Amino acid sequence: PESFDRFGERAVTSIISNASGYVFISFCLDAVLYARRVHGERIGWIVPELSDRTREICESVQPDYLFCDQKKIPRNSKLWPGQWVAYEVPSPEMAAGLDECGVGLFETKNIKGMMCSL
C-alpha cells in the first residue's frame, strides 16, 4: 500500500509489467485490480479479514490467489473456494491443519523446519 500511495497505481504496476512468471500481489485491492485490468496480470489479493464482505469481493473479483495470515484462519474451519496461500506458517503441523481448512500453498520463514524427509 505504501508504494501504491506514494507512486501511484500506474507506476507500481508498470515496473513489473515486463516480467513473466509472477503473480502481482498486494494488500491494496485497487492495485491488484489495476494490474489485472491494464496489464492482464495474474493477481493475488492479501485479504484483510475473513468476513462475509471479503468473500463477496473475492467472488466478484476472482483473484487468482487469496493470501491470508495463518493467524486469521480459524482451525477446523473451511475457507471459501479459491487458491489459498497462508503466510507466516512456522511448522509442518500447522501447514497440515491449514491444508484441512483449504489452504494449498504456504509461505514460511522456517524453510529448514518445514522440509520433509523422504
MOPAC internal coordinates of N, CA, C and O (Angstrom, degrees):
PM7 1SCF
backbone

  N    0.0000 0     0.00 0     0.00 0    0    0    0
  C    1.4636 1     0.00 0     0.00 0    1    0    0
  C    1.5219 1   112.79 1     0.00 0    2    1    0
  O    1.2310 1   120.55 1   147.03 1    3    2    1
  N    1.3474 1   116.55 1   -32.97 1    3    2    1
  C    1.4645 1   118.97 1  -178.46 1    5    3    2
  C    1.5275 1   111.01 1   -64.93 1    6    5    3
  O    1.2310 1   119.92 1   135.24 1    7    6    5
  N    1.3248 1   117.75 1   -44.76 1    7    6    5
  C    1.4683 1   120.96 1   179.09 1    9    7    6
  C    1.5185 1   110.64 1   -63.75 1   10    9    7
  O    1.2310 1   121.09 1   136.64 1   11   10    9
  N    1.3220 1   115.52 1   -43.36 1   11   10    9
  C    1.4549 1   121.05 1   179.64 1   13   11   10
  C    1.5238 1   110.35 1   -60.60 1   14   13   11
  O    1.2310 1   120.45 1   134.39 1   15   14   13
  N    1.3401 1   116.74 1   -45.61 1   15   14   13
  C    1.4591 1   120.79 1  -179.73 1   17   15   14
  C    1.5232 1   112.05 1   -67.63 1   18   17   15
  O    1.2310 1   120.59 1   140.79 1   19   18   17
  N    1.3308 1   116.47 1   -39.21 1   19   18   17
  C    1.4626 1   119.72 1  -175.44 1   21   19   18
  C    1.5258 1   113.10 1   -77.64 1   22   21   19
  O    1.2310 1   120.45 1   136.57 1   23   22   21
  N    1.3535 1   116.75 1   -43.43 1   23   22   21
  C    1.4603 1   120.23 1  -172.67 1   25   23   22
  C    1.5258 1   113.92 1  -106.78 1   26   25   23
  O    1.2310 1   119.82 1   163.14 1   27   26   25
  N    1.3160 1   117.95 1   -16.86 1   27   26   25
  C    1.4676 1   121.15 1   179.71 1   29   27   26
  C    1.5149 1   112.71 1    94.16 1   30   29   27
  O    1.2310 1   121.52 1   -24.72 1   31   30   29
  N    1.3306 1   114.70 1   155.28 1   31   30   29
  C    1.4595 1   120.42 1  -175.67 1   33   31   30
  C    1.5219 1   112.88 1   -62.48 1   34   33   31
  O    1.2310 1   120.10 1   140.95 1   35   34   33
  N    1.3150 1   117.42 1   -39.05 1   35   34   33
  C    1.4624 1   120.54 1  -178.10 1   37   35   34
  C    1.5300 1   111.13 1   -63.35 1   38   37   35
  O    1.2310 1   120.10 1   133.32 1   39   38   37
  N    1.3171 1   117.41 1   -46.68 1   39   38   37
  C    1.4678 1   121.05 1  -178.70 1   41   39   38
  C    1.5207 1   111.92 1   -63.80 1   42   41   39
  O    1.2310 1   120.66 1   134.30 1   43   42   41
  N    1.3208 1   116.35 1   -45.70 1   43   42   41
  C    1.4636 1   120.00 1  -176.64 1   45   43   42
  C    1.5199 1   111.21 1   -64.87 1   46   45   43
  O    1.2310 1   120.05 1   132.69 1   47   46   45
  N    1.3211 1   117.51 1   -47.31 1   47   46   45
  C    1.4626 1   119.17 1  -177.01 1   49   47   46
  C    1.5297 1   112.49 1   -75.41 1   50   49   47
  O    1.2310 1   119.47 1   150.30 1   51   50   49
  N    1.3175 1   118.61 1   -29.70 1   51   50   49
  C    1.4665 1   119.38 1  -179.34 1   53   51   50
  C    1.5192 1   112.38 1   -72.26 1   54   53   51
  O    1.2310 1   119.83 1   153.77 1   55   54   53
  N    1.3163 1   117.94 1   -26.23 1   55   54   53
  C    1.4618 1   121.29 1   178.37 1   57   55   54
  C    1.5154 1   110.94 1   -59.94 1   58   57   55
  O    1.2310 1   120.64 1   141.24 1   59   58   57
  N    1.3066 1   116.38 1   -38.76 1   59   58   57
  C    1.4659 1   119.16 1  -175.47 1   61   59   58
  C    1.5185 1   113.43 1  -101.93 1   62   61   59
  O    1.2310 1   119.25 1  -179.39 1   63   62   61
  N    1.3010 1   119.03 1     0.61 1   63   62   61
  C    1.4593 1   120.94 1  -173.71 1   65   63   62
  C    1.5204 1   113.32 1   -66.62 1   66   65   63
  O    1.2310 1   119.31 1   162.90 1   67   66   65
  N    1.3121 1   118.92 1   -17.10 1   67   66   65
  C    1.4614 1   120.79 1   179.61 1   69   67   66
  C    1.5153 1   113.22 1   -93.30 1   70   69   67
  O    1.2310 1   119.71 1   174.63 1   71   70   69
  N    1.3076 1   118.15 1    -5.37 1   71   70   69
  C    1.4676 1   121.86 1   178.25 1   73   71   70
  C    1.5237 1   108.88 1   -81.54 1   74   73   71
  O    1.2310 1   121.11 1   -13.04 1   75   74   73
  N    1.3345 1   115.49 1   166.96 1   75   74   73
  C    1.4604 1   118.73 1   176.70 1   77   75   74
  C    1.5157 1   109.53 1  -137.17 1   78   77   75
  O    1.2310 1   120.96 1   -19.91 1   79   78   77
  N    1.3194 1   115.77 1   160.09 1   79   78   77
  C    1.4485 1   120.92 1   177.20 1   81   79   78
  C    1.5127 1   114.47 1    76.15 1   82   81   79
  O    1.2310 1   119.68 1  -152.97 1   83   82   81
  N    1.2969 1   118.21 1    27.03 1   83   82   81
  C    1.4579 1   121.41 1  -179.28 1   85   83   82
  C    1.5261 1   109.20 1  -130.15 1   86   85   83
  O    1.2310 1   121.67 1    -9.99 1   87   86   85
  N    1.3054 1   114.40 1   170.01 1   87   86   85
  C    1.4561 1   122.29 1   174.38 1   89   87   86
  C    1.5203 1   106.37 1  -124.63 1   90   89   87
  O    1.2310 1   120.28 1   -53.35 1   91   90   89
  N    1.3124 1   117.07 1   126.65 1   91   90   89
  C    1.4597 1   122.02 1   177.64 1   93   91   90
  C    1.5179 1   107.45 1   -77.40 1   94   93   91
  O    1.2310 1   120.23 1   -61.57 1   95   94   93
  N    1.3531 1   117.17 1   118.43 1   95   94   93
  C    1.4599 1   121.19 1   179.66 1   97   95   94
  C    1.5239 1   109.97 1  -122.74 1   98   97   95
  O    1.2310 1   121.79 1   -28.82 1   99   98   97
  N    1.3263 1   114.18 1   151.18 1   99   98   97
  C    1.4550 1   119.24 1   177.41 1  101   99   98
  C    1.5205 1   109.39 1  -164.66 1  102  101   99
  O    1.2310 1   121.36 1   -22.73 1  103  102  101
  N    1.3262 1   115.00 1   157.27 1  103  102  101
  C    1.4611 1   121.64 1   168.53 1  105  103  102
  C    1.5259 1   108.88 1   -73.17 1  106  105  103
  O    1.2310 1   120.88 1   155.59 1  107  106  105
  N    1.3212 1   115.93 1   -24.41 1  107  106  105
  C    1.4623 1   122.41 1  -173.96 1  109  107  106
  C    1.5286 1   110.34 1   -87.05 1  110  109  107
  O    1.2310 1   120.48 1   -71.47 1  111  110  109
  N    1.3175 1   116.70 1   108.53 1  111  110  109
  C    1.4571 1   121.19 1  -179.02 1  113  111  110
  C    1.5238 1   111.52 1   -59.64 1  114  113  111
  O    1.2310 1   120.05 1   140.52 1  115  114  113
  N    1.3274 1   117.51 1   -39.48 1  115  114  113
  C    1.4634 1   120.17 1   178.88 1  117  115  114
  C    1.5308 1   111.40 1   -59.09 1  118  117  115
  O    1.2310 1   120.22 1   141.78 1  119  118  117
  N    1.3186 1   117.19 1   -38.22 1  119  118  117
  C    1.4676 1   120.63 1  -179.33 1  121  119  118
  C    1.5222 1   111.25 1   -66.82 1  122  121  119
  O    1.2310 1   119.93 1   135.20 1  123  122  121
  N    1.3325 1   117.73 1   -44.80 1  123  122  121
  C    1.4693 1   118.46 1  -178.70 1  125  123  122
  C    1.5254 1   110.85 1   -69.18 1  126  125  123
  O    1.2310 1   120.52 1   144.45 1  127  126  125
  N    1.3129 1   116.61 1   -35.55 1  127  126  125
  C    1.4668 1   118.75 1   177.66 1  129  127  126
  C    1.5250 1   111.14 1   -66.80 1  130  129  127
  O    1.2310 1   120.57 1   140.98 1  131  130  129
  N    1.3262 1   116.51 1   -39.02 1  131  130  129
  C    1.4611 1   120.33 1   176.76 1  133  131  130
  C    1.5300 1   110.23 1   -63.58 1  134  133  131
  O    1.2310 1   120.06 1   136.00 1  135  134  133
  N    1.3270 1   117.49 1   -44.00 1  135  134  133
  C    1.4605 1   121.27 1   179.58 1  137  135  134
  C    1.5232 1   111.05 1   -59.38 1  138  137  135
  O    1.2310 1   120.54 1   139.59 1  139  138  137
  N    1.3141 1   116.58 1   -40.41 1  139  138  137
  C    1.4660 1   119.71 1   178.67 1  141  139  138
  C    1.5268 1   110.62 1   -70.16 1  142  141  139
  O    1.2310 1   120.52 1   131.81 1  143  142  141
  N    1.3114 1   116.62 1   -48.19 1  143  142  141
  C    1.4651 1   121.48 1  -175.09 1  145  143  142
  C    1.5274 1   112.28 1   -64.23 1  146  145  143
  O    1.2310 1   120.22 1   132.96 1  147  146  145
  N    1.3020 1   117.18 1   -47.04 1  147  146  145
  C    1.4639 1   120.74 1  -172.63 1  149  147  146
  C    1.5246 1   112.52 1   -87.95 1  150  149  147
  O    1.2310 1   120.36 1   141.77 1  151  150  149
  N    1.3378 1   116.91 1   -38.23 1  151  150  149
  C    1.4545 1   120.13 1  -174.10 1  153  151  150
  C    1.5226 1   113.75 1  -110.73 1  154  153  151
  O    1.2310 1   119.82 1   174.96 1  155  154  153
  N    1.3216 1   117.95 1    -5.04 1  155  154  153
  C    1.4559 1   120.96 1  -179.88 1  157  155  154
  C    1.5167 1   113.76 1    67.40 1  158  157  155
  O    1.2310 1   120.86 1  -152.28 1  159  158  157
  N    1.3205 1   115.97 1    27.72 1  159  158  157
  C    1.4676 1   121.15 1  -175.96 1  161  159  158
  C    1.5214 1   112.04 1   -76.82 1  162  161  159
  O    1.2310 1   121.73 1   -28.44 1  163  162  161
  N    1.3533 1   114.30 1   151.56 1  163  162  161
  C    1.4550 1   119.14 1   165.69 1  165  163  162
  C    1.5306 1   105.56 1   -71.90 1  166  165  163
  O    1.2310 1   120.76 1   -38.02 1  167  166  165
  N    1.3205 1   116.14 1   141.98 1  167  166  165
  C    1.4568 1   119.09 1  -174.76 1  169  167  166
  C    1.5229 1   112.27 1  -127.04 1  170  169  167
  O    1.2310 1   121.92 1   -29.70 1  171  170  169
  N    1.3137 1   113.93 1   150.30 1  171  170  169
  C    1.4507 1   122.08 1   172.34 1  173  171  170
  C    1.5131 1   108.35 1  -130.01 1  174  173  171
  O    1.2310 1   121.14 1   -54.52 1  175  174  173
  N    1.3052 1   115.42 1   125.48 1  175  174  173
  C    1.4621 1   119.78 1   178.52 1  177  175  174
  C    1.5173 1   108.34 1  -101.39 1  178  177  175
  O    1.2310 1   120.55 1   -50.48 1  179  178  177
  N    1.3094 1   116.55 1   129.52 1  179  178  177
  C    1.4627 1   121.92 1   174.82 1  181  179  178
  C    1.5248 1   105.38 1   -86.33 1  182  181  179
  O    1.2310 1   121.09 1   -77.56 1  183  182  181
  N    1.3321 1   115.53 1   102.44 1  183  182  181
  C    1.4622 1   120.02 1  -172.27 1  185  183  182
  C    1.5263 1   110.96 1   -67.86 1  186  185  183
  O    1.2310 1   120.40 1   -41.02 1  187  186  185
  N    1.3310 1   116.84 1   138.98 1  187  186  185
  C    1.4575 1   120.26 1  -177.78 1  189  187  186
  C    1.5254 1   112.97 1   -75.69 1  190  189  187
  O    1.2310 1   121.03 1   153.79 1  191  190  189
  N    1.3353 1   115.64 1   -26.21 1  191  190  189
  C    1.4622 1   121.00 1  -177.31 1  193  191  190
  C    1.5205 1   108.50 1  -165.97 1  194  193  191
  O    1.2310 1   120.74 1   -13.58 1  195  194  193
  N    1.2962 1   116.19 1   166.42 1  195  194  193
  C    1.4639 1   121.33 1   177.75 1  197  195  194
  C    1.5292 1   108.60 1  -103.74 1  198  197  195
  O    1.2310 1   121.37 1  -106.64 1  199  198  197
  N    1.3158 1   114.98 1    73.36 1  199  198  197
  C    1.4601 1   121.20 1  -177.70 1  201  199  198
  C    1.5272 1   109.79 1  -113.47 1  202  201  199
  O    1.2310 1   120.94 1   -11.53 1  203  202  201
  N    1.3210 1   115.82 1   168.47 1  203  202  201
  C    1.4649 1   120.32 1   176.05 1  205  203  202
  C    1.5244 1   110.29 1   -61.14 1  206  205  203
  O    1.2310 1   120.24 1   141.64 1  207  206  205
  N    1.3189 1   117.14 1   -38.36 1  207  206  205
  C    1.4815 1   120.87 1  -179.76 1  209  207  206
  C    1.5260 1   110.90 1   -65.20 1  210  209  207
  O    1.2310 1   120.46 1   137.75 1  211  210  209
  N    1.3344 1   116.72 1   -42.25 1  211  210  209
  C    1.4659 1   120.14 1   177.93 1  213  211  210
  C    1.5238 1   110.06 1   -62.82 1  214  213  211
  O    1.2310 1   120.58 1   138.51 1  215  214  213
  N    1.3235 1   116.49 1   -41.49 1  215  214  213
  C    1.4695 1   119.92 1   178.40 1  217  215  214
  C    1.5265 1   110.56 1   -61.62 1  218  217  215
  O    1.2310 1   119.77 1   136.78 1  219  218  217
  N    1.3170 1   118.04 1   -43.22 1  219  218  217
  C    1.4662 1   121.64 1   178.05 1  221  219  218
  C    1.5246 1   110.92 1   -59.14 1  222  221  219
  O    1.2310 1   120.70 1   136.15 1  223  222  221
  N    1.3282 1   116.27 1   -43.85 1  223  222  221
  C    1.4683 1   120.24 1   178.55 1  225  223  222
  C    1.5270 1   109.99 1   -61.93 1  226  225  223
  O    1.2310 1   120.50 1   134.71 1  227  226  225
  N    1.3190 1   116.65 1   -45.29 1  227  226  225
  C    1.4699 1   120.73 1  -179.21 1  229  227  226
  C    1.5187 1   111.59 1   -62.89 1  230  229  227
  O    1.2310 1   120.23 1   139.56 1  231  230  229
  N    1.3232 1   117.16 1   -40.44 1  231  230  229
  C    1.4634 1   120.35 1   179.02 1  233  231  230
  C    1.5197 1   111.05 1   -65.87 1  234  233  231
  O    1.2310 1   120.47 1   147.32 1  235  234  233
  N    1.3214 1   116.71 1   -32.68 1  235  234  233
  C    1.4590 1   121.24 1   178.62 1  237  235  234
  C    1.5320 1   111.82 1   -76.96 1  238  237  235
  O    1.2310 1   120.75 1   133.70 1  239  238  237
  N    1.3234 1   116.17 1   -46.30 1  239  238  237
  C    1.4649 1   122.27 1  -174.19 1  241  239  238
  C    1.5338 1   112.24 1   -79.38 1  242  241  239
  O    1.2310 1   120.25 1   145.59 1  243  242  241
  N    1.3238 1   117.12 1   -34.41 1  243  242  241
  C    1.4576 1   123.07 1  -177.58 1  245  243  242
  C    1.5393 1   112.69 1    55.51 1  246  245  243
  O    1.2310 1   119.96 1  -121.92 1  247  246  245
  N    1.3500 1   117.68 1    58.08 1  247  246  245
  C    1.4706 1   118.37 1   175.72 1  249  247  246
  C    1.5232 1   109.86 1   -63.27 1  250  249  247
  O    1.2310 1   120.49 1   -28.46 1  251  250  249
  N    1.3147 1   116.67 1   151.54 1  251  250  249
  C    1.4636 1   121.02 1   179.63 1  253  251  250
  C    1.5237 1   111.13 1   -67.79 1  254  253  251
  O    1.2310 1   120.68 1   147.88 1  255  254  253
  N    1.3266 1   116.31 1   -32.12 1  255  254  253
  C    1.4651 1   121.84 1   179.71 1  257  255  254
  C    1.5154 1   109.14 1  -138.05 1  258  257  255
  O    1.2310 1   121.26 1   -35.18 1  259  258  257
  N    1.3235 1   115.19 1   144.82 1  259  258  257
  C    1.4549 1   122.59 1   174.96 1  261  259  258
  C    1.5224 1   107.31 1  -115.97 1  262  261  259
  O    1.2310 1   120.52 1   -63.82 1  263  262  261
  N    1.3173 1   116.62 1   116.18 1  263  262  261
  C    1.4654 1   122.26 1   179.87 1  265  263  262
  C    1.5206 1   108.67 1   -99.22 1  266  265  263
  O    1.2310 1   121.34 1   -39.38 1  267  266  265
  N    1.3466 1   115.03 1   140.62 1  267  266  265
  C    1.4568 1   119.28 1   179.11 1  269  267  266
  C    1.5190 1   109.37 1  -150.70 1  270  269  267
  O    1.2310 1   120.86 1   -40.99 1  271  270  269
  N    1.3286 1   115.95 1   139.01 1  271  270  269
  C    1.4582 1   121.37 1   173.17 1  273  271  270
  C    1.5228 1   107.35 1   -62.96 1  274  273  271
  O    1.2310 1   120.43 1   -50.93 1  275  274  273
  N    1.3155 1   116.79 1   129.07 1  275  274  273
  C    1.4600 1   120.64 1  -177.26 1  277  275  274
  C    1.5261 1   112.02 1   -56.70 1  278  277  275
  O    1.2310 1   120.05 1   153.17 1  279  278  277
  N    1.3225 1   117.51 1   -26.83 1  279  278  277
  C    1.4676 1   120.93 1  -179.70 1  281  279  278
  C    1.5301 1   112.36 1   -66.86 1  282  281  279
  O    1.2310 1   120.28 1   159.19 1  283  282  281
  N    1.3197 1   117.07 1   -20.81 1  283  282  281
  C    1.4632 1   121.20 1  -178.79 1  285  283  282
  C    1.5305 1   112.77 1   -88.97 1  286  285  283
  O    1.2310 1   120.09 1   173.62 1  287  286  285
  N    1.3233 1   117.44 1    -6.38 1  287  286  285
  C    1.4690 1   120.64 1  -176.25 1  289  287  286
  C    1.5218 1   109.24 1   -97.06 1  290  289  287
  O    1.2310 1   120.13 1   -67.99 1  291  290  289
  N    1.3343 1   117.35 1   112.01 1  291  290  289
  C    1.4631 1   119.19 1   178.97 1  293  291  290
  C    1.5327 1   110.26 1   -64.61 1  294  293  291
  O    1.2310 1   121.02 1   -48.01 1  295  294  293
  N    1.3128 1   115.65 1   131.99 1  295  294  293
  C    1.4561 1   119.79 1   179.21 1  297  295  294
  C    1.5267 1   108.84 1   -67.62 1  298  297  295
  O    1.2310 1   121.22 1   -30.19 1  299  298  297
  N    1.3127 1   115.27 1   149.81 1  299  298  297
  C    1.4675 1   123.04 1  -178.08 1  301  299  298
  C    1.5277 1   112.22 1    65.43 1  302  301  299
  O    1.2310 1   120.33 1  -156.50 1  303  302  301
  N    1.3348 1   116.98 1    23.50 1  303  302  301
  C    1.4599 1   120.75 1   175.96 1  305  303  302
  C    1.5216 1   108.45 1  -105.60 1  306  305  303
  O    1.2310 1   120.29 1    -7.07 1  307  306  305
  N    1.3046 1   117.06 1   172.93 1  307  306  305
  C    1.4616 1   122.47 1   173.90 1  309  307  306
  C    1.5210 1   107.70 1  -122.56 1  310  309  307
  O    1.2310 1   121.01 1   -59.46 1  311  310  309
  N    1.3260 1   115.66 1   120.54 1  311  310  309
  C    1.4561 1   120.78 1   177.30 1  313  311  310
  C    1.5264 1   109.26 1   -75.71 1  314  313  311
  O    1.2310 1   120.92 1   -24.56 1  315  314  313
  N    1.3161 1   115.85 1   155.44 1  315  314  313
  C    1.4579 1   118.82 1   177.07 1  317  315  314
  C    1.5277 1   109.15 1   -68.80 1  318  317  315
  O    1.2310 1   120.12 1   -17.49 1  319  318  317
  N    1.3424 1   117.38 1   162.51 1  319  318  317
  C    1.4671 1   120.36 1  -176.08 1  321  319  318
  C    1.5250 1   112.44 1   -58.52 1  322  321  319
  O    1.2310 1   121.45 1   -37.44 1  323  322  321
  N    1.3110 1   114.83 1   142.56 1  323  322  321
  C    1.4554 1   122.65 1   178.40 1  325  323  322
  C    1.5101 1   109.34 1   155.29 1  326  325  323
  O    1.2310 1   120.54 1   -11.50 1  327  326  325
  N    1.3231 1   116.57 1   168.50 1  327  326  325
  C    1.4635 1   121.64 1   177.00 1  329  327  326
  C    1.5167 1   107.40 1   -89.65 1  330  329  327
  O    1.2310 1   120.70 1   -83.67 1  331  330  329
  N    1.3332 1   116.26 1    96.33 1  331  330  329
  C    1.4584 1   122.83 1  -174.56 1  333  331  330
  C    1.5185 1   111.95 1   -87.39 1  334  333  331
  O    1.2310 1   121.69 1   -40.58 1  335  334  333
  N    1.3290 1   114.37 1   139.42 1  335  334  333
  C    1.4574 1   123.17 1   174.64 1  337  335  334
  C    1.5281 1   107.08 1  -125.48 1  338  337  335
  O    1.2310 1   120.24 1   -60.17 1  339  338  337
  N    1.3254 1   117.15 1   119.83 1  339  338  337
  C    1.4643 1   120.75 1   175.68 1  341  339  338
  C    1.5208 1   108.21 1   -97.30 1  342  341  339
  O    1.2310 1   120.70 1   -43.97 1  343  342  341
  N    1.3194 1   116.27 1   136.03 1  343  342  341
  C    1.4589 1   118.62 1   177.81 1  345  343  342
  C    1.5201 1   111.00 1  -113.42 1  346  345  343
  O    1.2310 1   122.04 1   -18.57 1  347  346  345
  N    1.3445 1   113.71 1   161.43 1  347  346  345
  C    1.4699 1   122.54 1  -176.67 1  349  347  346
  C    1.5376 1   111.54 1    65.93 1  350  349  347
  O    1.2310 1   120.76 1  -142.27 1  351  350  349
  N    1.3292 1   116.14 1    37.73 1  351  350  349
  C    1.4676 1   121.27 1   179.34 1  353  351  350
  C    1.5325 1   107.99 1   -86.63 1  354  353  351
  O    1.2310 1   119.67 1   -63.76 1  355  354  353
  N    1.3353 1   118.23 1   116.24 1  355  354  353
  C    1.4594 1   120.55 1  -172.17 1  357  355  354
  C    1.5260 1   116.76 1   -90.14 1  358  357  355
  O    1.2310 1   119.51 1   164.75 1  359  358  357
  N    1.3495 1   118.55 1   -15.25 1  359  358  357
  C    1.4626 1   118.48 1  -173.19 1  361  359  358
  C    1.5232 1   111.54 1  -149.22 1  362  361  359
  O    1.2310 1   120.83 1   -23.38 1  363  362  361
  N    1.3440 1   116.02 1   156.62 1  363  362  361
  C    1.4681 1   119.56 1   175.32 1  365  363  362
  C    1.5261 1   112.13 1   -61.15 1  366  365  363
  O    1.2310 1   120.19 1   145.59 1  367  366  365
  N    1.3194 1   117.24 1   -34.41 1  367  366  365
  C    1.4593 1   120.54 1   179.27 1  369  367  366
  C    1.5319 1   111.23 1   -63.39 1  370  369  367
  O    1.2310 1   120.89 1   137.83 1  371  370  369
  N    1.3256 1   115.91 1   -42.17 1  371  370  369
  C    1.4558 1   118.95 1   177.71 1  373  371  370
  C    1.5255 1   110.15 1   -66.87 1  374  373  371
  O    1.2310 1   120.01 1   139.40 1  375  374  373
  N    1.3249 1   117.59 1   -40.60 1  375  374  373
  C    1.4637 1   121.21 1   177.84 1  377  375  374
  C    1.5272 1   110.46 1   -59.09 1  378  377  375
  O    1.2310 1   120.26 1   138.34 1  379  378  377
  N    1.3320 1   117.11 1   -41.66 1  379  378  377
  C    1.4638 1   120.79 1   179.61 1  381  379  378
  C    1.5286 1   110.47 1   -62.50 1  382  381  379
  O    1.2310 1   119.99 1   137.76 1  383  382  381
  N    1.3174 1   117.63 1   -42.24 1  383  382  381
  C    1.4568 1   120.84 1   177.87 1  385  383  382
  C    1.5195 1   112.21 1   -65.10 1  386  385  383
  O    1.2310 1   120.60 1   140.50 1  387  386  385
  N    1.3303 1   116.46 1   -39.50 1  387  386  385
  C    1.4587 1   120.77 1   178.29 1  389  387  386
  C    1.5224 1   111.20 1   -68.98 1  390  389  387
  O    1.2310 1   120.44 1   145.96 1  391  390  389
  N    1.3183 1   116.76 1   -34.04 1  391  390  389
  C    1.4611 1   121.62 1   176.31 1  393  391  390
  C    1.5304 1   109.59 1   -58.72 1  394  393  391
  O    1.2310 1   120.44 1   138.83 1  395  394  393
  N    1.3120 1   116.76 1   -41.17 1  395  394  393
  C    1.4695 1   121.14 1   178.30 1  397  395  394
  C    1.5297 1   111.82 1   -64.98 1  398  397  395
  O    1.2310 1   120.31 1   155.58 1  399  398  397
  N    1.3235 1   117.01 1   -24.42 1  399  398  397
  C    1.4649 1   121.49 1   177.96 1  401  399  398
  C    1.5270 1   112.27 1   -81.75 1  402  401  399
  O    1.2310 1   120.36 1   165.37 1  403  402  401
  N    1.3346 1   116.92 1   -14.63 1  403  402  401
  C    1.4585 1   120.80 1  -179.24 1  405  403  402
  C    1.5116 1   114.85 1   115.72 1  406  405  403
  O    1.2310 1   120.20 1  -173.37 1  407  406  405
  N    1.3297 1   117.23 1     6.63 1  407  406  405
  C    1.4645 1   121.15 1   177.88 1  409  407  406
  C    1.5242 1   108.65 1   -82.72 1  410  409  407
  O    1.2310 1   120.44 1   -49.43 1  411  410  409
  N    1.3207 1   116.76 1   130.57 1  411  410  409
  C    1.4607 1   120.46 1  -178.47 1  413  411  410
  C    1.5128 1   114.60 1  -108.46 1  414  413  411
  O    1.2310 1   120.10 1   160.33 1  415  414  413
  N    1.3313 1   117.42 1   -19.67 1  415  414  413
  C    1.4622 1   121.61 1  -178.46 1  417  415  414
  C    1.5231 1   109.05 1  -130.96 1  418  417  415
  O    1.2310 1   121.46 1   -29.28 1  419  418  417
  N    1.3336 1   114.81 1   150.72 1  419  418  417
  C    1.4545 1   120.23 1  -174.37 1  421  419  418
  C    1.5154 1   110.95 1  -136.01 1  422  421  419
  O    1.2310 1   120.92 1   -37.68 1  423  422  421
  N    1.3364 1   115.84 1   142.32 1  423  422  421
  C    1.4598 1   123.28 1   172.74 1  425  423  422
  C    1.5157 1   105.88 1  -113.43 1  426  425  423
  O    1.2310 1   121.13 1   -40.18 1  427  426  425
  N    1.3353 1   115.45 1   139.82 1  427  426  425
  C    1.4535 1   119.67 1  -178.86 1  429  427  426
  C    1.5175 1   110.65 1  -146.80 1  430  429  427
  O    1.2310 1   121.13 1   -22.89 1  431  430  429
  N    1.3046 1   115.44 1   157.11 1  431  430  429
  C    1.4601 1   121.43 1   170.24 1  433  431  430
  C    1.5234 1   109.22 1  -103.34 1  434  433  431
  O    1.2310 1   120.51 1  -178.45 1  435  434  433
  N    1.3184 1   116.62 1     1.55 1  435  434  433
  C    1.4633 1   122.90 1  -177.54 1  437  435  434
  C    1.5349 1   109.93 1  -112.52 1  438  437  435
  O    1.2310 1   120.68 1  -117.81 1  439  438  437
  N    1.3248 1   116.30 1    62.19 1  439  438  437
  C    1.4674 1   121.18 1  -176.92 1  441  439  438
  C    1.5178 1   111.20 1   -56.59 1  442  441  439
  O    1.2310 1   120.49 1   130.57 1  443  442  441
  N    1.3060 1   116.67 1   -49.43 1  443  442  441
  C    1.4607 1   120.28 1  -177.81 1  445  443  442
  C    1.5305 1   111.09 1   -60.48 1  446  445  443
  O    1.2310 1   120.23 1   136.78 1  447  446  445
  N    1.3285 1   117.16 1   -43.22 1  447  446  445
  C    1.4555 1   120.76 1  -179.25 1  449  447  446
  C    1.5153 1   113.62 1   -70.65 1  450  449  447
  O    1.2310 1   120.40 1   157.07 1  451  450  449
  N    1.3209 1   116.85 1   -22.93 1  451  450  449
  C    1.4722 1   120.81 1  -178.73 1  453  451  450
  C    1.5262 1   112.16 1   -88.27 1  454  453  451
  O    1.2310 1   120.20 1   166.45 1  455  454  453
  N    1.3130 1   117.22 1   -13.55 1  455  454  453
  C    1.4690 1   119.91 1  -177.07 1  457  455  454
  C    1.5258 1   109.88 1   -68.79 1  458  457  455
  O    1.2310 1   120.94 1   -43.75 1  459  458  457
  N    1.3106 1   115.80 1   136.25 1  459  458  457
  C    1.4584 1   121.88 1   178.65 1  461  459  458
  C    1.5278 1   109.04 1   -96.79 1  462  461  459
  O    1.2310 1   120.47 1   -39.66 1  463  462  461
  N    1.2961 1   116.70 1   140.34 1  463  462  461
  C    1.4653 1   119.00 1   175.55 1  465  463  462
  C    1.5183 1   107.73 1   -86.61 1  466  465  463
  O    1.2310 1   120.67 1   -39.36 1  467  466  465
  N    1.3120 1   116.32 1   140.64 1  467  466  465
  C    1.4713 1   121.25 1  -177.95 1  469  467  466
  C    1.4963 1   111.39 1   -96.78 1  470  469  467
  O    1.2310 1   120.10 1   180.00 1  471  470  469

